[in-house]
Amino acid sequence: MTKVKFKFMVVFFILITSEVFACNIKFRNFGSNPETVKLIPPPLTLNDPLGGLNILTPIASLCPQNKELFGTMVSLFYINNELVEIRLERYNKNDRALMELAIARYGDFKRSLALDRKNWQGFHKWENSSEVINYLATPIQGGNTEKLSITSKQHVNKISEYFSKKEQWKR
């Protein structure tokens, strides 16, 4: 292989991986303990008496290199000290950055031919062997919202039991 081809391949690889993998949206492994989350500034934590814990932080504290995602909030959701779901939420940015991130990681999906990505609204679900991924783009007052959630299939029963208990607790 010539030096020119090698240099071209290295530059090409860097460009491809910097776009697609600049922010690994699986910030923590499912089943991990919330004690492993060490961020500065410290994230907001919300506990409930049923064993639920949300750790909320701006994406900039987890992916400082990916400025396109700034303005996104990350929620790491734990049940009984095990990570079961990762949620990303983005309000009034109107750029579909979470859609781009999800497509890059999980694959493209069909949308109405009349709408480009930035104007598309709706819901899409991906599944792989270990996760269920849900994407939502919807209008809200003053703009749009995007939500992306990654849920562990291994913990689906735990999540279902938790929300069932939570519903009974509210009554």
Phi, psi and omega in degrees: 000136181282160179298324181295314179297318180298312179299318178300315181296320179295313180297316179300314180299317180297316180295315181296310184289330179293325178285310187282321187250015182301326177229113176280109186287354171264083187292333180220158177280140177299141183091349181290161184271145179296342178297340181282350181275106179238102183233150174234122358291159180301140181285164174282133177240136180236114178260157169225161185290356181261009178094007178272145178216128173249130171250118184249133179205150174293147181297336180300332179282342179257329182226067184295340182280344185255084184292339179296336181264357179303141186099359179263135174261140178248135175239119174262116186255124181244144169235125183049046176065026174235129178292124182241339183205145174240127179238139173239133181228138184221123184245136171055034176262334174054031179240353179059038179296323179290326176297314179300318180296315180294318179296318179297325183270322189245351177109155182286166178215160182288137174228163178305136181296335183282346185244135173279176184301319184293336181257356182290140175229142178150199186227141174220145181234132172247156171220142169232192186295335185237354187220156168242128184241126179240134177237136179225131171235123185211151178284146171226171180300123178088003179162222183227163172229148173236139176224135178228123178235141177238118185243137178285125176296329181297333185252013183301316180296320179297319179294315180299314178298318181299310183290331174295315177297320181296320179297317178294322181296326181291337184286000000 
